[in-house]
Amino acid sequence: MQLFEDEDSRGYICIDCLDDSLLKSMFSNQPNKPCRVCQHSEYPAVRVQRLVTSLLRVIPERFAHVQITQGEQSGQSLAQVVECVIACPGTALSEEMAAMLIEHDGSFFHEGASYCRIPGELDTASDRSVFLANRWQSIADELTHRQRFFNDRAQTFFAKLFEEATQAIRQSLFDRNPAVTTLLKQGKQLYRARRFDHDTDFTNFQKDPGLHLGAPPKQRAGDNRMNCAGISLFYAAQDIATSIAEIRPSVGDRIALARFRTTRPLKLFDFTGLDRPREHQRVSDFSSNYEERRILQALLNDLHRLIARPVRRDSSHYIVTQAMAEYLNHKHEEAFDGIKFSSSQNAGGVNIVLFAERAESSGQAVAEWEPVFPVAFDDRLCQHQVKAVQYQGDW
């Protein structure tokens, strides 16, 4: 429907001046026209009237009037709202577009009014952390008690969650790389520990350390944080203390410690990156899933804590982290070789979980396939005995 008689009379705004990814995508097929903001004509441009037509629908969905109390007025002017929604700040054109909105719909848009965003579920939650934890727990309950395999809801949830995560960048002047991607160089040292009781056990370990202290064969792989029984993953730590702490030894236990090294460069999904300052892709007001994306971006602030928290081995909490790791391993569009997350047993320690090499690349039939990992024993095997274990709590 044409709302304005002469749609060319107000000129154009090029997509380079609109810092909104959805608007850029919507109008990327438009012809190049002189832009009223930057005065250039080398980018696709949208008619100002067409943009105003979209704002007539979007602004009332996202914003409400602010009541004036005791002569004081807060909130944003209509021109400021326009700047915010189209992500084109600092331009006089927003005042003109605000006047066009008022001209067409004087009931919602009128001069001198103030506006604020309509609060969503996340904004009205009495306890933000509890609200977000419940979102995560709902997926855990779905997988635990309703449908564990072929669960479309869980897969869709992980797809949207990790899309938000992988689009985020590090908030640093000197590092604008993806916030949740870490590259391990070939030759990176990793550590694995194992309890043993007798000298003969350690003697056997020495005969083939890679076999005895490497990842278990698929037939012996038990339930763990990132894998269910029968699926072998390579769990390791970046330092000796963490590798020992992760097997939760008691005083007097004897520990065999092996050092491994990576055999090729590896790309990890780095949950520790969620604890550092990061910038997310802007959530467009024109997005049909605006509120859902805001919730997912907020959930990422707590996700590392949720997946790394200590749990009992028989806890159903493992089910959701197992499904999450399997999604990253097999379903996520961007391929990862493993996962990096903080240790719950040793403050400051970091754990690494590596996925097995793909069956297709191993040259074996899937039925005959045994998990092979991109690591090799690094010619160091030693033994230690636990002298003390320290506990901390709120007692």
C-alpha positions in Angstrom: 0.0 0.0 0.0 1.4 3.4 -1.0 1.1 5.8 2.0 2.8 8.8 0.4 2.0 10.2 -3.0 5.5 10.9 -4.3 7.8 8.3 -2.9 10.9 9.8 -4.5 10.4 13.2 -3.0 12.2 12.5 0.3 15.2 10.8 -1.3 17.1 7.7 -0.2 19.2 6.3 2.6 21.9 3.8 1.6 22.3 0.5 3.5 25.8 1.5 4.5 24.4 4.2 6.7 21.9 1.7 8.4 23.8 -0.2 11.1 21.1 -2.9 11.3 21.9 -6.2 9.7 18.3 -7.1 9.0 17.6 -3.8 7.2 20.8 -4.2 5.2 19.6 -7.6 4.1 16.1 -6.5 3.3 17.2 -3.7 1.0 20.5 -5.1 -0.4 18.8 -5.7 -3.8 17.7 -2.1 -4.2 19.4 0.1 -6.9 22.3 2.4 -6.0 21.0 5.9 -5.3 22.5 9.1 -3.8 22.2 8.9 0.0 20.9 11.8 2.0 23.1 10.9 5.0 26.5 10.3 3.5 25.9 11.9 0.0 27.4 8.8 -1.7 25.7 6.8 -4.4 27.8 3.6 -4.4 25.5 1.5 -2.2 22.0 0.1 -2.6 19.5 2.6 -1.1 16.0 2.5 0.2 13.4 5.3 -0.2 12.9 7.3 3.0 9.2 7.0 2.6 9.4 3.2 2.4 11.5 3.1 5.6 8.9 5.4 7.3 6.1 3.0 6.3 8.0 0.1 8.1 8.4 2.3 11.1 4.7 2.9 11.3 4.3 -0.8 12.2 7.4 -1.5 14.1 7.6 1.4 16.6 4.2 0.8 18.2 5.2 -2.9 18.6 8.4 -2.0 20.5 7.7 1.3 22.2 5.1 2.9 24.5 4.4 6.4 25.6 6.0 7.6 28.8 3.8 9.4 31.2 4.8 12.9 32.3 5.0 13.2 36.1 5.3 16.5 38.0 6.3 18.4 34.9 9.3 16.1 34.4 9.6 14.1 31.2 11.8 11.1 30.6 12.3 8.7 27.8 13.2 9.3 24.2 11.8 11.8 21.7 10.3 10.3 18.6 13.3 11.4 16.5 15.6 9.5 19.0 13.4 6.4 18.7 13.7 6.6 14.9 17.5 6.9 15.2 17.6 3.9 17.5 15.3 1.7 15.4 17.0 2.3 12.0 20.5 2.4 13.7 21.4 5.6 11.9 22.3 8.0 14.7 23.3 11.7 14.5 21.4 12.7 11.5 18.9 15.5 11.0 16.9 13.2 8.8 15.4 11.5 11.9 13.5 14.7 12.7 12.1 14.7 9.2 11.1 11.1 9.5 9.5 11.7 12.9 7.4 14.5 11.3 6.3 12.1 8.6 5.2 9.6 11.2 3.2 12.2 13.0 1.6 13.4 9.8 0.4 9.9 9.0 -0.7 8.7 12.4 -1.2 11.5 14.9 -2.8 9.2 17.5 0.3 7.3 18.5 2.9 9.6 17.0 2.7 13.2 18.1 5.0 16.1 18.7 6.4 16.5 22.2 5.7 12.9 23.2 8.2 10.7 25.0 8.7 7.0 24.4 10.3 4.0 26.1 10.7 0.4 25.2 8.0 -2.0 26.1 9.5 -4.4 28.7 9.6 -8.1 27.7 9.7 -11.2 29.8 13.4 -10.7 30.6 12.9 -7.2 31.8 9.9 -8.0 34.0 11.5 -11.1 35.7 11.8 -10.6 39.4 15.1 -12.5 39.3 16.9 -12.4 36.0 19.3 -15.2 36.7 16.5 -17.5 37.9 14.5 -16.7 34.8 17.5 -17.6 32.5 18.4 -20.7 34.5 14.8 -21.9 34.1 15.0 -21.5 30.3 18.1 -23.8 30.3 16.4 -26.2 32.8 13.3 -26.5 30.6 15.5 -28.0 27.8 17.1 -30.3 30.3 13.7 -31.5 31.5 12.5 -31.9 27.9 15.5 -34.2 27.1 15.4 -36.0 30.5 11.7 -36.7 30.9 9.9 -36.3 27.5 12.0 -36.9 24.4 15.7 -37.6 24.5 16.4 -38.6 20.9 15.4 -36.7 17.7 14.3 -33.8 19.8 13.6 -31.0 17.4 12.9 -28.4 20.1 16.3 -29.0 21.7 18.1 -28.9 18.4 16.4 -25.7 17.4 17.3 -24.2 20.8 21.0 -25.1 20.5 21.1 -23.8 16.9 19.7 -20.4 17.9 21.8 -20.2 21.0 25.1 -21.0 19.4 24.4 -18.8 16.4 24.2 -15.9 18.8 27.4 -17.1 20.5 29.5 -17.5 17.3 28.4 -14.1 16.0 29.7 -12.3 19.1 33.1 -10.7 18.9 35.6 -9.8 21.6 35.2 -6.3 23.0 38.7 -5.1 22.7 40.5 -2.5 20.7 43.2 -5.0 19.8 41.2 -8.2 19.4 38.1 -8.3 17.3 38.1 -12.1 16.8 35.1 -14.3 17.5 34.5 -14.3 21.3 33.9 -18.1 21.6 36.5 -19.5 19.2 40.0 -20.5 20.5 42.7 -22.0 18.2 45.1 -24.5 19.7 48.4 -24.7 17.8 49.9 -28.0 16.8 52.0 -29.3 19.6 49.9 -27.8 22.4 50.5 -29.7 25.7 47.6 -31.3 27.5 47.5 -33.5 30.6 45.5 -36.5 31.7 45.5 -38.2 35.1 44.5 -41.7 36.3 44.4 -43.4 39.7 46.2 -46.6 40.2 46.8 -49.0 43.2 49.8 -51.1 42.6 53.3 -50.7 41.2 52.4 -53.3 38.5 49.6 -51.0 37.3 52.1 -48.2 36.7 54.5 -50.7 35.0 51.7 -51.6 32.6 51.0 -47.9 32.0 54.6 -47.4 31.0 54.4 -50.1 28.3 51.7 -48.1 26.4 50.9 -44.7 28.0 48.8 -43.6 25.1 46.5 -46.7 25.5 46.2 -46.6 29.3 45.9 -42.9 29.8 44.4 -41.8 26.6 40.7 -41.7 25.8 38.8 -45.0 26.5 37.8 -47.2 23.7 34.2 -46.8 22.7 33.1 -50.1 24.4 34.4 -48.7 27.8 33.4 -45.1 27.5 31.1 -44.2 30.4 28.7 -41.3 31.0 30.5 -38.0 31.5 29.8 -34.3 31.3 30.0 -34.1 27.6 29.4 -37.7 26.4 27.0 -40.5 27.1 28.1 -44.1 27.5 29.5 -45.6 24.3 30.8 -42.4 22.9 34.4 -41.7 23.6 35.8 -38.2 24.0 39.3 -37.1 25.0 39.1 -35.2 28.3 42.2 -33.3 29.3 43.4 -30.2 31.2 45.8 -27.4 30.4 47.8 -27.9 33.6 48.8 -30.7 36.0 46.9 -29.5 39.0 43.6 -29.4 37.1 44.0 -32.8 35.5 44.5 -34.3 39.0 41.7 -32.3 40.6 39.3 -33.4 37.9 39.5 -37.1 38.9 38.6 -36.1 42.5 41.2 -38.1 44.3 41.3 -38.9 48.0 44.3 -38.4 50.4 46.8 -41.2 49.8 45.7 -42.0 46.2 48.4 -42.7 43.7 48.1 -40.8 40.4 49.6 -41.5 37.0 50.0 -38.4 35.0 50.6 -38.3 31.2 51.3 -35.4 28.9 49.9 -35.3 25.4 50.4 -32.9 22.6 48.0 -31.9 19.8 49.0 -33.3 16.3 47.3 -30.6 14.3 45.8 -27.1 14.8 42.4 -27.4 16.5 39.5 -25.0 16.7 37.6 -25.1 20.0 34.3 -23.7 21.1 35.5 -21.7 24.1 33.0 -21.3 26.9 35.5 -19.2 28.9 35.0 -16.5 26.2 31.5 -16.0 27.5 33.0 -14.7 30.8 34.9 -11.9 29.0 33.5 -8.6 27.5 32.0 -9.2 24.1 29.8 -7.5 21.6 26.8 -9.3 20.1 25.2 -8.7 16.8 22.5 -6.0 17.2 19.0 -7.4 17.7 17.0 -5.6 15.0 13.6 -4.1 16.0 12.4 -5.5 12.6 13.1 -9.0 13.7 10.2 -11.3 14.2 12.1 -13.1 17.1 13.3 -9.9 18.8 12.5 -11.0 22.3 13.8 -14.5 21.9 17.1 -13.2 20.7 17.4 -10.9 23.6 16.8 -13.8 26.0 19.3 -16.0 24.2 22.0 -13.3 24.3 21.3 -12.8 28.1 21.4 -16.6 28.6 24.9 -16.7 27.2 26.1 -14.6 30.2 25.2 -17.5 32.5 25.8 -20.4 30.1 29.4 -21.1 31.1 28.4 -21.3 34.7 25.5 -23.6 33.9 27.6 -26.1 31.9 30.7 -26.1 34.1 29.0 -26.3 37.5 29.8 -29.4 39.6 27.2 -32.2 39.5 27.0 -35.8 40.7 27.7 -38.3 37.9 24.2 -39.7 38.2 22.7 -36.2 37.8 20.3 -35.6 34.9 22.3 -32.3 34.3 24.7 -34.4 32.2 22.0 -35.1 29.7 21.7 -31.5 28.5 25.5 -30.9 28.3 25.8 -34.2 26.5 23.2 -33.2 23.9 24.9 -29.8 23.7 28.3 -31.3 23.0 26.8 -33.7 20.4 25.1 -30.7 18.7 28.4 -28.9 18.4 30.2 -32.0 17.2 27.7 -33.1 14.6 25.1 -30.5 13.8 26.5 -27.0 14.1 27.2 -25.4 10.8 30.7 -24.2 11.9 32.9 -27.2 12.6 34.6 -27.4 16.0 37.2 -30.0 17.1 36.3 -29.7 20.8 35.2 -27.6 23.7 37.0 -25.5 26.3 35.5 -24.7 29.7 36.5 -23.9 33.2 37.2 -26.6 35.8 34.7 -26.9 38.7 37.3 -28.7 40.7 40.3 -26.4 40.5 39.6 -22.6 40.5 41.3 -21.0 37.5 41.9 -24.3 35.8 40.7 -25.0 32.3 39.4 -28.3 30.8 39.6 -29.3 27.1 37.3 -31.9 25.6 38.3 -33.1 22.1 36.0 -34.8 19.6 37.1 -37.9 17.8 38.2 -37.5 14.2 35.4 -38.0 11.7 34.8 -41.6 10.6 34.9 -40.4 6.9 38.4 -39.1 7.3 39.7 -42.2 9.0 39.3 -44.4 5.9 37.4 -47.0 7.8 33.8 -48.3 7.7 31.7 -46.8 10.5 31.0 -50.3 11.9 34.8 -50.9 12.3 35.6 -47.4 13.3 37.4 -46.8 16.6 37.8 -43.3 18.0 41.0 -41.6 17.0 41.9 -38.2 18.5 44.2 -35.4 17.2 46.7 -36.0 20.1 49.8 -38.1 20.8 51.6 -39.1 23.9 54.4 -36.6 24.6 57.0 -38.9 26.1 56.3 -38.0 29.7 54.7 -40.3 32.2 55.1 -39.8 35.9 53.4 -40.7 39.2 52.3 -38.7 42.2 50.7 -39.3 45.6 48.0 -37.0 47.0 49.1 -35.6 50.3 46.1 -33.4 51.1 42.8 -32.2 49.7 41.5 -28.8 50.4 37.7 -27.9 50.7 36.1 -24.5 50.6 32.5 -23.7 51.5 30.2 -21.3 53.2 30.4 -23.0 56.6 
